[in-house]
Amino acid sequence: MTEAPKLPFATRLAMFLRLFAVQGSWNYETMMGTGIAFAIEPALRLLPGGKDGAAYRAALARESGYFNAHPYLAGLAVGGLARAELEGDAGARIERFRGASCGPLGSVGDQLVWAAWLPFCSLLGLLAFGLGFGPLVVVLTFLVSYNTGHLALRAWALDAGWREGLHIAAVLGHPVFRQGPALIARATALLAGVAIPATVARIVGARPAALASAIAAAIVWSVGTALLAKRADGWRAALIGVAVFAIYSIVT
């Protein structure tokens, strides 16, 4: 693997910004395929002949085919595919890469983001509420922590994809992906042990009626979670919990 060539800053920035719309044209036929092509397109303009060249049209058509991945890790594919197209890799090799990378990029991203990072950040917001902060601080705690992580992941993914080209398998074996979800899950469990009691204490206070309501709500939540275990995602439940406490902090 040769050293990655320099990619103009304006082109890299355009690709990064377009990654935020990678799911904008999602459909059942190509999934996020057209979004991937949209994100790669600024780099394809560097092909011989520019936007009017045959190489540009062929590459854009190829990159518009079926593709699916976690949106935050799509940059790995976008960077790798952009480099492959500009270096003139065979179309068949690029197509094989597209087909082989969908599953890993989807599952790794789901485990790291939806199953680990999102619940952790949700509990940070819950802890802010339990510690007595107002609604603005609660919401900002969640938004700042979550978006700091996801923006960093997006930027890193695009850079790593361009650096590694079609050889991103080693990147997906990084300790962050192999051990990160488990470590974040442990931190989330520890955070829950602090955030939930603090939240309940703030809501209940010394009022017996509020205590009874909190116990009843906990029972309903636990039973509902158990019954819907196979149909409800943890990240959705976490977001619902944060939303409920944010609304409560506003109305009270």
N, C-alpha and C positions, 0 to 999 in steps of 0.2 A: 504494500500500500504506500503510494507516494504521498508526499506532504500536500495538504489541501492548498489549491491556488487561492489567491486573494479574491474575495468577492466584494465588489464596490459597496461602500457603506449604505448608499441610497437604496441599492437593490436589496441588501440584507434587511434594512429597516422596513421596506415595502413588504417583503415576505413575512416579517414578524407581525406587522400590523394586520395583514390579510389573514393570518392564522386565527385571529379573533372571530372571523366570519367563516371558518372552515366548515361549520355545520349549517350555514345559511341556506344552502341549496340541497339539504339532505332529502333523499327520496329512497323508495324501496328498491329501485333498480340499480342505482350506482352508490347508494348510501352517501358517504361524504366525498365521493370521487371527484365531482365537479369542484367542490371546495378545495381539494388538494391541488387540482389543476390551477385554480384561481390563485392559490398561495405561491405556487411555483412559477407562475407566468412571468413575473418581473425578471427572474433569472433566465428564462427562455429567450428573452429579447436579446441576450448576449450571443445567441447562436449565429452562425454565418448567415447573412441575409436579413437579420433582424426580424421584425414582425411580418415582413412581407416574404420571408424566405420559406422554402419547402421544409427545411429542418424544423423551423418554429412550428409550422402547422402540424407536422407529423408528431412532434413531441407533445404538443398541447392536446392533440386527439388521444394519444396514448395515455397521458396522465389524467384524462377525464373519465377513464373507465372505473369499474367497481373498485372501491377501497373503503375500509372501515377500520377505525382505531379509536383509542381514547383521545378526545380533542386536545388535551394538554400535552400528549406525547406525539401528536401528529407531526410536530416539528421535526422529529427524528426522521420520519419518512420524507418530509418535504425537503429537508437539507440534503439527505442522501440521494434522493431522486434528482434534485436539481444538479448536484455535482455529476451524477452519472450521465445525465443528458448533455451537460456542457462538455464532458470529457469524451463523448461519443461512444458510450457503452452500447452494446448490441441491444436492440429492442426486446428480443426474447429474454435476455438476462434481466432487463428492467421489469418485464412482466412477471418473471418468476419471483423477483424480490417483492413486488407489490402483493402477490398472492401469499407469500410466506410470512410477511411481516404483520399482516392484519391481526391474527390471533394474539401473538405476543404483545403487541403494542396496546391491544385492548385489555387483556387480562392484567398485565403489569400496572397499567394506569388505574384500573378499577380498584385493585388492591391497595395501591399507594394513596390514591386521592379519595375515592368515595368511601372506602371501608376504613381508612385510617385518618387522613388529614382533616377531612370535613367534620367527622364527629369530635375530634380533638379541638378544633377551632370553635365548634358549637358549644362545647363545655367551657371553653375560655369565656365566651359571652355569658354563659349561665353563671359562672363564678363571679363575673363583674356585677351581675344582678344581685347575687347572694351577698356580696360585700357591701351592698348599699348604694351602688352607683346608679345614676339616672339612665333613662332610655337611650339618650344619645351616646353615652359611653358604652353601654351594653352593645348597641348595634355596631359602633365603630370598632370595638374590641374584636368582634367576629369578622367584620369586613376587612380590617387592616391585616389581621393575622392570616386569614384565609387567602386573601389576594396577594400578599407578600410571597407566600409559598407558591401559589399557582403561576404568578407572573415569572418568578425565578425559574420554575420548572419549564415553562414555555420557552424562555430565552435560552436556557441551557440546552434544551432538546434541539432547537434549530441549529445552534452552534455545533453540538456533537454530531448531528446528522451530516452537516456539511463537512466536518473534519473527517468522519469515518466513511463517508460515501455509502456504498451498499454493504459495508461490513459493520453493521450496528449490533450484531448479536453479542459481541463482547461488552458493549455499552449496557445492554439489558441485564448482564450478569454482574453489574456494579453492586457493591454492598448496600447502597441506598435502596435498590429495588429488591434485593434478596432479604435483607434484614430490617429495612426501614419500616414496613408495615407492622411487623411484630413489635418493634421497639416503640412505635407510636401508639400501638394498642395498649401496651403496658402503661405508658404515660397517660393515656386516656382513662384507663381504669383508676389510676391514682388520682387524676384530676376529678373524676366523677365522685370519688370518695370525699372530696373536699367541697366541690361545687354543689352537689345535690343537698347535703345537710345544710349548707349555708343558705341555699335558696329556700328550702322549706322553713328554716328558722325565720327568714325575713318575712315570708308570707304568713306564717302561723302566729308568730309572736307569742303573746300570752293569752290569746283568745281561744277558748275551748271549741267554739263553733268552727273557727278556721282550721283548728287541728283536725276535727272530724272530717271536714271537707278535704283536707290534704290527704288524710288516710284513705278516704273513699276514692279520690282521684288516683292515688298510687295503685290501689287495687284494680281499678278499671284499666289503667294503663298497662299494668303487668299482665292481666288476663287477656287484654286485647293484643298485646305484643306476642304472647304465647300462641293465641289462636291464629294469628296472621303471620307466624314466623316464616312460612314458606312463600308468602305473598307480599310481604312488606320489607322494604330495604331499610337497613339501619340508618343510612344517611337521611332518608326522608323523615324517619321518626325523630332524629336529632334536630332537623330543621323545624319540625312542628313544635318540638319542645321549646326551642329558642324563641319562635314566633309567639307562642302562648305567653311566655314570661315577659317578652318585650311589650306585648299588648297590655298585660297586667300592670307593668310598671308605668305605662302611660296613663291608664284610666284611674290608677290609684295615686 
